[in-house]
Amino acid sequence: MSDSKDLEGTDKNPFSTSTFLKDVFMCSLVAFGGPEAHLGVFLERLVKKKKYLTEKALMEWMALCSFLPGPTSTQVITGIGLEKGGRRLASLTLLVWAMPMITVMGALSFLPYGLGSDGRWPDWLSFLVPMAGGFIAWATWQIGKKVVSDLLTLALWGQGFAVVLLASSPLAIPLILASGGLLAVILGKAPEKGGDSEFSPTRIPWGLFILFVALAGMSTIALQFSTDSLVGAFERFYRFGYLVFGGGQVVVPVMQQELVDHGELLTTEQFLGGFGLVQALPGPMFSFAAYAGGLSEVTGGGGRQALGATISGLAIFLPGTLLLFFVYPIWGRLRNLTWAGKALNGLNATAGGLVGGVLVQVVLVLAEVPSSLGYLLITVACLSLGKLPAPFIVVLLGVLSFALGKL
């Protein structure tokens, strides 16, 4: 999906697998907030700094992954690995991106009685939300410049912006993206031709789709004949991974309903404590599954608890990854058609509007504490300089917030 010959992976700029995985790991350490904030981190490091892909290509990945169930930002960065090095590199990318937080959240499930609290983090960590807002603001501006090129794409950007603020159903996002693509096909101009994509046509991996369906069916059937709670953990979190659209903000309430309200596997205090902490840590919010799965096995001893955390943490990422691997070659063939190119312009413009809508939501929350807007502006200022790495921004704001808390 990349669309420039100056990108890493060309003769002019050779691609290094180890360097790419190092960059993925660095993203995992500073990707606070939800998918839109993660998009800002990817934009800053993978696009602007390292040139693995372009802004438009990043938005194409976001649009495509927004149609799929599962963790959107995880699928985006896994998809970048898929394009750069096939399924092997994509799998390594997923592990490097997700395993640090899966490990941390699984380990936290061993704390006595879980994290029983009101789910709030220390006051000096209050800079995390506005900092994530700064990454979203930066992504909104940089991506908006690329995807809005005429009145139609401006209108499609506006509908994406509006749906975030006005719609309550998670299905609104894939529906509005479909609307953007359809309107662009009907009303848009044909895109310019040119060998813009690094995509090489491959056979459609029907075996992976069959595996995706088989795992869903077999785990459901196994649950009817087995009372082992680990079988239930795999079925439960694999199901969460393929039924939920909209990322961690949607899957966590679904988990609460099943694990706390109905299953009574966790107390409300334990659940909220873990939810508060996963929001204060970098990486994918789906890693909360490791904490919930581990704590669900607390009465079975340390070994079962570790297995519960590992199985749950990996199971929730598996279906979205299998679907991504299946859909990628299909989309790679379709995107070269004229109507698909027009649809892509509409999808990108609408997806850009989604990011802008999330920014407004964040700013409205931060406006209740005016000092928080200062952290957002500092983050944007640092990103605009173009030379300050994201870890430096995190440390800078952390030190500033801690110092102000001591005054």
Buried (B, 14 or more C-beta within 10 A) or exposed (E): BBBEEEBBBBEEEEBEBEEBBEBBBBBBBBBBBBBBBBBBBBBBBBBBBBBBBBBBBBBBBBBBBBBBBBBBBBBBBBBBBBBBBEBEBBBBBBBBBBBBBBBBBBBBBBBEEBBBBEBBBEEBBBBBBBBBBBBBBBBBBBBBEBBBEEEBBBBBBBBBBBBBEEBEEBEBBBBBBBBBBBBBBEEBEEBEEEEBBBBEEEEBBEEBBEBBEEBBEEBEEBBEEEEEBBBBBBBBBBBBBBBBBBBBBBBBEBBBEBBBEEEEBBBEBBBBBBBBBBBBBBBBBBBBBBBBBBBBBBEEEEEBBBBBBBBBBBBBBBBBBBBBBBBBBEBBEEBBEEBBBBBBBBBBBBBBBBBBBBBBBBBEEBEEEEEBBBBBBBBBEBBEEEEBBBEEBBEBBBEBBBEBEEE
